Amino acid sequence: ENLTVGARVGIGVMNTRPSFLPVTAEARVTYNFTSLAKSGLRPFIYVGGGLFETNGYIRSTYQGASVNIYRFNDPPIAITPGAGLAYAINPNMALKLDATVVITVGPTPGFGLTPNLGFVYGL
């Protein structure tokens, strides 16, 4: 009764690169420390994986001009463990706040931390 399997879709709102892919999509397994049958606070942990682009840049000088040198994960695949707290309005709906550790895989591995605020609806 405390374990859930689901999917998450999101929109990235902060980016440092013009061709940044703003969509995230992942499959996720979540363990809730309290019953899903009750309203109220629900602390949880999860692990997921899917489409999650990260990027960053450093500013450098090239032939006297200031340039940005970008680094991004390609393909944008990541493993995403995290933890958070939800407030269940009723047993099927909750508002949640969590933090996700983003571990990108592939030829350009990376690491990031992202806060998430969202609405959860369970069937």
Disulfide bonds with the S-S distance in Angstrom:
none
